[in-house]
């Protein structure tokens, strides 16, 4: 019985990683992004200058897999797990 439970718990780890990756990529595939939403309310002259600043601030220039691993590491770290992974902010 213990062997069965251990096997199931070990199988849970890659399943959770796979599910988090699928959710992350699904969110990234949605048309548009937060920068487009933020800039849709601004003047078009400010849009071109402000876009690069917002991309740098939100780190959306890096590749998706880098964002996934950075976000996963940030979520798993003990210092920020309460504020970034579902707990209510202070």
N, C-alpha and C positions, 0 to 999 in steps of 0.2 A: 504494500500500500504506500509506503514512504517513497519507493522508487517511482511510482505513478505520479505522485504529487510533485516530486522533484522534476520529472520530465515535463510535466505541464507548466510548472513555473519557469523552467528554462525555455520552453517554447513560447512563453508569453513575451519574453524580451524582444526577439526579432519581430514578432507580430506587432507590438507597440511601436517599434521603430518604423516598420513598413507603413502602418496606419498614419503615423504622424507625418511621414514623407508624402503620402498620398493627399492628406488634407492640406499640407503646405503647398504642394504643386497645384492643387485645385484652386486654392485662393489666388495663386500667382497667375493662373490662366484666365481669370475673370477680366474682361475688357476694361481698360482704363486702370488707373491706380490712384493712390491718395494725392499725388502731386497734381494730376489732371483735375481732380475734384477741387483742390485748394486753389488752383489757378483759374478755374472757370469763372470765379467771381471777381477776378482782378482785371485791370485794364490790359489790353493786348500789348502795349509798349512795355509794361512791367513784366509781362509774362515771360519773355525770352531771357531777361536778365535774372529774374527771380527763380526760374526753373533750375538752373545749374546750382544755385545756392541751396535750394530745397533738396535736390538730389544728393548733394554732398552731406547735408545735415541728416537726411534720412538714410543714408548709405544704400541707396537703391541702384547705384552704379555697379556694384559688385555682382558677380554671377549668382544665380539662384542657389546652387549647391553650397556656395560659401555663406550665403545668408541663412540657409537651413542649418548648417553646422554652428554658425555663430549664435543663432537663436536658440538652438538646442542646448548649447553649452551655457548660455546665459540663463536659460530656464532651469537647468539642472544645478547651477551653482547655488550654494546655500545662502549667499549674501542677498541675492535678488529673487529667489524663488517665490517668496511670499507676494511680492508686488507684481511680478510679471506672469505668474502662472495661475491666475484665477482668484487670488485673495483680493479682498477689497483694499483699495489704496488708503494710506493713512491720511 
